[in-house]
């Protein structure tokens, strides 16, 4: 049985995870995909680096495995290496559709994660992780790879992403 304080903390934690994932990471990744041409979407500076297309496939696989197969109690069918082996072209439209469908699925799973699910341990990718650790992992992992995609977009397009155009980042307090 969880206390009221644990329930409140779990709810606040969920709000923050959902904000980072759904208000920052998904829109930014979709913007990166939309910014690039089909050729640029699959550009790799070398054979050990990933394209934005590979990063999108990788995040799709990672989020499905870490959230859908644990908190969502679905079968884990991920084939991780295929995410990196793909050379395209998978169209931007197809990648967007995959990501938008995943976003909806994640929203339904993450809408109301109970406090006891955050404390429960799950097996994922050879690790034993709590629900809380899973949510921290997917948030930082998603953000990390969106940063890589953003760098590639800026490098190939020479344009700013304007992620923060509606905020005064020089404001104090």
Secondary structure by P-SEA (a helix, b strand, c coil): cccaaaaaaaaaaaaaaaaaacccaaaaaaaaaaaccccccccccccccccaaaaaaaaaaaaaaaccccccccccccaaaaaaaccccccaaaaaaaaaaaaaaaaaaacccccccccbbbbcccccccaaaaaaaaaaaaaaaaaaaaaaaaaaccccccccccccccccc
